[in-house]
Amino acid sequence: MSAVLAAASVAVAPAQAAVASTPGEDSFYTPPSSLNGRPGDVIRSRSSVFTLAPIIKTPYPGVKSWQVMYQTQSGTGEPIAVTGTVLVPTKAWTGGGDRPLVSYGVGTRGLGDDCAPSYTMSQGTDYEGLFITSALSQGWAVAITDMQGLGTPGMHTYEVGKVQGRAVLDMARAALKLEGTGLNARTPVGLMGYSQGGTSVGWAAQLAGSYAPELNLKGVAAGGVPADLIAVADHLDGNMALAFAFMAAVGFDAAYPELNLEGYLNDRGRQLLQKAQDVCLTSIDGVTTLIDTAFDDIADYVTTNPLETEVWRNRLNEHRLGSVRPDVPVLQYQGRIDNIIPYGQAATLRQDWCRLGANLTWRPDPIGTHVTGMVAYLPQATSFLADRFAGRPTSGNC
């Protein structure tokens, strides 16, 4: 998919210098030695380039871009610094009220620092670049978190839902505080994300009422949501995309070191762990890792399956979506024949949220796979959030 998006790159504005250094070579991504602020506080920021042109890196026209470092929380509640990007159209907002902001949860990137969206968007290599421009074309500002461990030091806490959800909410807080954006405390906020991003915004929807009640949250669009990671891992065992289950295991081990993932691995598993730590999904190494692990079993990489242990199952179940009612309208989209994120656990999430009284619009796609579903989700998500920003009511279809 990244090659398709790269081919659609445009070159219609004067070129500017894009960020040349990778995150590992760029001091911007190194947090201060201590954090004394609050979640959502901006630690540092700088002007940046958002581009869809990987060769000439022409800035996307009509958009002002910043890279930011801001404060959020780890899985154990400790203050951490993460990075992200804020994009604001330069054209004046002509809709009613204040310009809306979308806090956008990205899909799976990988575990390496070079996968950080703030870096890939500055290089024209981000596979969701056109999805982000779809929101910008509505006149909305867009904020995109890198999440914990992408760009910044430490391993990415991949699919640790509460951590991702807080990062999405704190990214919105940081965008509202960033000077020069024209955003403010009244700004209407929407959340949008697919796949890993669906987990992120799903958790943000559940956490918002208690964690960030001051946000003027209007709606949430979540697609292809990995809501129950045990069910997802069972589905991926022996599947073409087993690597995603392994990445989630690495992410949980990073968030909760007592899980001791390495203690469960055999020699082949330790080799994969070493290789995966710097891999980005759209790189050559990422593609070969997906191919090399395709249709393998979890048992091929472990001496004992951690999914069969109480300590692992307890941690994974702590991050199972569906136990808290979102306070704002939610669109949940799911492909019926999704080959990566199983339909059944998404349908269960819908039932759980509906049982709690959520204002939920459920849109299953009878022919949607994981990739085709992502494309089909975009116009539905955009339309849903546009209606919420316009103040149009919805009662869902629970």
C-alpha positions in Angstrom: 0.0 0.0 0.0 2.9 2.4 0.7 4.0 2.1 -2.9 0.5 3.1 -4.1 0.5 6.1 -1.8 4.0 7.2 -2.9 3.0 7.0 -6.5 0.2 9.5 -5.7 2.6 12.1 -4.4 2.2 15.6 -5.6 4.6 18.4 -6.3 2.8 21.8 -6.4 4.6 24.0 -3.9 8.1 25.4 -3.5 10.4 22.7 -2.0 11.6 23.1 1.6 14.2 21.0 3.5 12.6 18.0 5.1 14.0 16.4 8.2 17.1 14.6 7.1 18.2 12.9 10.3 16.6 9.7 11.4 15.1 9.8 15.0 18.0 8.0 16.4 20.3 10.7 15.1 18.0 13.6 15.9 18.3 15.2 19.4 14.7 16.4 19.0 13.5 12.9 19.9 15.6 12.7 23.1 13.4 13.5 26.2 14.6 15.8 29.0 16.1 14.0 32.0 13.0 14.8 34.1 9.3 15.5 33.4 7.5 17.8 35.8 4.5 18.8 33.7 1.0 17.4 33.2 -0.3 15.0 30.5 -0.7 16.9 27.3 1.9 19.6 28.1 4.2 20.5 25.2 7.8 19.9 26.0 9.2 21.2 22.7 8.2 21.9 19.2 9.6 22.9 15.8 8.3 23.6 12.3 8.4 20.6 10.0 7.5 19.5 6.5 4.5 17.3 5.8 5.0 15.7 2.3 3.6 13.0 0.1 6.6 13.2 -2.2 9.3 10.7 -1.1 11.9 11.8 -3.8 11.8 15.6 -3.9 9.9 16.0 -0.5 7.7 18.8 -1.8 5.6 20.2 1.1 2.0 19.4 0.9 0.3 22.7 -0.1 -1.8 24.8 2.2 -0.8 23.1 5.4 1.4 24.3 8.3 3.2 21.5 10.1 4.9 21.1 13.5 6.6 18.3 15.2 6.1 18.2 18.9 7.2 16.4 22.0 4.6 16.2 24.8 4.0 14.4 28.0 1.7 11.4 28.5 1.7 8.3 30.7 3.1 4.8 30.5 1.3 1.6 31.1 2.2 1.8 34.8 1.1 5.5 35.1 4.6 7.0 34.9 5.1 10.3 33.0 6.8 9.8 29.7 7.6 11.9 26.6 6.4 11.0 23.2 6.5 12.8 19.9 3.9 13.6 17.2 2.8 15.9 14.4 0.3 18.7 14.3 -1.1 19.8 10.9 -3.3 22.9 10.4 -4.6 24.2 7.0 -3.5 27.7 6.2 -6.9 28.6 4.7 -9.3 30.2 7.1 -11.9 27.9 8.6 -15.3 28.8 7.1 -17.5 26.4 8.9 -19.5 27.2 12.0 -17.7 27.8 15.3 -14.0 26.9 15.7 -11.9 24.8 13.4 -12.2 21.1 14.4 -9.3 19.0 15.3 -8.9 15.3 14.6 -6.6 13.3 16.8 -5.6 10.5 14.3 -4.5 7.0 15.4 -2.2 5.4 12.9 -2.2 1.8 11.9 0.7 -0.6 12.4 4.1 0.8 11.5 6.5 -1.6 13.2 8.7 -1.4 16.2 11.7 0.6 15.0 12.3 4.3 15.6 12.3 5.0 11.9 8.7 3.9 11.8 7.6 7.0 13.8 4.8 8.8 11.8 6.4 12.2 12.6 9.5 11.0 10.7 7.8 9.2 7.8 5.4 12.1 7.2 8.4 14.4 6.8 9.9 12.0 4.3 6.9 11.3 2.1 6.9 7.7 3.0 3.9 7.4 5.3 1.3 5.0 4.0 -1.6 6.9 5.6 -0.5 10.2 4.1 -3.5 10.4 1.8 -5.9 9.4 4.6 -4.6 12.3 6.6 -5.0 14.7 3.7 -8.6 13.6 3.4 -9.2 15.1 6.9 -7.1 18.2 6.0 -9.2 18.7 2.9 -12.3 19.2 5.2 -10.5 22.1 6.7 -9.8 20.2 9.9 -6.6 20.3 11.9 -5.0 16.9 12.4 -2.8 15.7 15.2 -0.9 12.4 14.9 0.9 10.8 17.9 4.0 8.6 17.4 2.9 6.7 20.6 5.4 5.4 23.2 8.7 4.2 21.8 8.4 5.2 18.2 11.1 7.8 17.6 11.7 8.3 21.4 13.9 5.9 23.3 12.6 2.5 24.4 10.6 -0.2 22.7 7.2 0.7 21.2 4.4 -0.5 23.4 2.5 -1.9 20.4 -1.2 -2.6 21.0 -1.1 -1.7 24.7 -4.4 -0.1 24.3 -4.6 2.1 27.4 -1.1 3.6 26.6 -2.1 4.3 23.0 -5.5 5.8 24.1 -3.9 8.2 26.5 -1.3 9.1 23.8 -4.1 10.0 21.4 -5.9 12.2 24.0 -2.7 13.9 25.2 -1.8 14.5 21.5 -5.1 16.4 21.2 -4.3 18.3 24.4 -0.8 19.2 23.1 -2.2 20.4 19.8 -4.7 22.7 21.6 -1.8 24.2 23.6 0.6 24.6 20.7 1.3 28.3 19.8 0.4 29.4 16.3 -2.2 26.8 15.5 -5.3 28.9 16.2 -6.7 26.0 18.2 -8.1 26.5 21.7 -10.0 24.9 24.5 -13.3 25.3 22.6 -12.0 23.4 19.6 -14.3 20.5 18.6 -12.3 17.3 18.8 -12.8 14.0 16.9 -10.9 10.8 17.0 -10.2 8.6 14.0 -8.2 5.4 13.5 -8.1 2.0 11.8 -6.5 -1.3 12.9 -3.9 -0.4 15.5 -5.4 3.1 15.3 -8.8 1.6 15.9 -7.4 0.2 19.2 -6.0 3.6 20.0 -9.1 5.7 19.4 -11.3 3.0 20.9 -9.4 3.2 24.2 -9.3 7.0 23.9 -13.1 6.9 23.6 -13.4 4.8 26.8 -10.8 6.9 28.7 -11.9 10.4 27.7 -14.6 10.9 30.3 -12.2 10.2 33.2 -8.8 11.0 31.7 -9.5 14.1 29.6 -12.9 15.4 30.4 -12.0 19.0 29.4 -11.7 18.0 25.7 -14.7 19.1 23.6 -15.0 15.6 22.2 -17.7 15.2 19.5 -17.3 11.7 18.0 -15.0 8.7 17.4 -14.6 6.7 14.2 -12.9 3.4 14.9 -12.3 0.7 12.2 -10.8 -2.8 12.1 -10.5 -2.7 15.9 -8.4 -5.3 17.7 -10.6 -5.2 20.8 -9.7 -8.6 22.3 -6.0 -9.4 21.8 -6.3 -13.0 23.0 -8.9 -13.6 20.3 -6.8 -11.8 17.8 -3.7 -13.8 18.7 -5.6 -17.1 18.4 -6.8 -16.0 15.0 -3.2 -15.1 13.9 -1.7 -18.3 15.1 -0.9 -20.2 11.9 -2.1 -17.2 9.9 -0.2 -15.2 7.2 0.2 -12.3 9.6 1.6 -14.1 12.7 4.2 -11.4 12.9 1.6 -9.0 14.3 0.9 -11.2 17.3 4.6 -11.4 18.0 4.9 -7.6 17.8 2.0 -7.3 20.3 3.9 -9.6 22.6 7.0 -7.4 22.3 4.8 -4.3 23.0 3.3 -5.8 26.2 6.7 -6.9 27.4 8.0 -3.3 26.9 5.0 -1.9 28.9 5.2 -4.6 31.6 8.7 -6.0 32.0 7.6 -8.6 34.6 6.0 -10.5 31.7 9.6 -11.5 30.7 8.8 -12.4 27.1 12.4 -13.6 26.4 12.0 -16.3 29.1 9.4 -18.0 26.9 11.3 -17.9 23.7 13.3 -20.6 22.1 16.4 -19.9 19.9 14.3 -19.1 16.9 12.1 -16.8 18.9 15.1 -14.9 20.3 16.4 -14.4 16.8 13.1 -13.0 15.7 13.0 -10.7 18.8 16.4 -9.3 17.9 15.4 -8.7 14.3 12.0 -7.3 15.0 13.2 -4.5 17.3 14.3 -2.2 14.5 11.9 -3.3 11.8 9.4 -1.1 10.0 6.4 -2.7 8.3 7.0 -1.0 4.9 10.7 -1.7 4.8 12.4 -4.6 3.0 13.2 -6.1 6.4 9.6 -5.7 7.4 8.3 -7.4 4.3 10.8 -10.3 4.6 9.8 -10.7 8.3 6.1 -11.0 7.3 7.0 -13.5 4.7 9.4 -15.5 6.9 6.8 -15.9 9.7 3.7 -16.4 7.5 1.6 -19.4 8.4 4.0 -20.3 11.3 2.6 -21.3 14.7 3.3 -19.5 17.9 4.7 -22.8 19.1 7.5 -22.5 16.6 9.0 -19.6 18.6 8.4 -20.5 22.2 9.2 -23.2 24.8 6.0 -22.3 26.6 3.1 -20.3 25.0 2.7 -17.1 27.1 -0.9 -16.9 26.1 -1.5 -20.0 28.2 -0.2 -18.4 31.3 -2.3 -16.5 33.9 0.1 -13.5 34.1 0.0 -12.9 30.3 -3.7 -13.5 30.0 -4.5 -11.1 32.9 -2.4 -8.3 31.3 -4.0 -8.8 27.9 -7.5 -8.9 29.4 -6.8 -5.6 31.2 -6.6 -4.1 27.7 -9.7 -5.7 26.3 -12.1 -3.1 25.0 -15.8 -3.0 25.9 -16.0 -2.5 29.6 -16.6 1.3 29.6 -19.3 3.2 27.7 -17.9 5.9 25.5 -19.6 9.3 26.3 -19.8 10.4 22.6 -21.2 8.9 19.4 -19.0 6.2 18.0 -18.8 4.7 14.4 -17.4 1.2 14.5 -16.5 -0.3 11.1 -15.4 -3.9 10.5 -14.8 -6.0 7.4 -16.7 -9.2 7.5 -13.8 -11.2 5.9 -11.0 -9.4 7.6 -8.0 -11.8 7.4 -6.1 -10.1 10.2 -8.5 -8.7 12.7 -11.3 -11.3 13.3 -14.9 -10.2 12.8 -16.2 -12.1 15.8 -14.3 -10.1 18.5 -15.3 -6.8 16.8 -18.9 -7.9 16.9 -18.5 -8.7 20.6 -17.2 -5.2 21.2 -20.2 -3.8 19.5 -22.5 -5.9 21.7 -20.6 -4.8 24.8 -20.7 -1.1 24.0 -24.4 -1.4 23.1 -25.2 -3.2 26.3 -23.6 -0.3 28.2 -25.8 2.2 26.4 -23.3 3.6 23.9 -24.5 5.7 21.0 -22.9 3.4 18.5 -23.3 3.2 14.7 -22.2 -0.3 13.6 -21.2 -0.7 10.0 -20.1 -4.2 9.0 -18.7 -4.6 5.5 -19.8 -7.9 4.0 -16.9 -8.0 1.5 -14.3 -6.1 3.5 -10.8 -7.6 4.1 -8.3 -5.8 6.3 -6.7 -3.8 3.5 -9.9 -3.1 1.4 -11.7 -2.3 4.6 -9.3 0.4 5.4 -10.0 2.1 2.1 -13.8 1.7 2.5 -13.7 3.0 6.1 -12.2 6.4 5.2 -15.2 8.1 3.6 -17.5 6.7 6.2 -15.3 7.9 9.0 -14.9 11.3 7.4 -18.7 11.7 6.9 -19.4 10.5 10.4 -17.1 13.1 12.0 -18.3 15.8 9.7 -21.8 15.3 10.9 -20.7 15.4 14.5 -18.7 18.6 14.0 -21.8 20.1 12.3 -23.9 19.2 15.3 -26.1 16.8 13.5 -27.7 14.2 15.9 -27.3 10.5 15.6 -28.9 7.7 17.6 -26.8 4.8 16.4 -28.2 1.4 15.4 -27.6 -0.8 18.5 
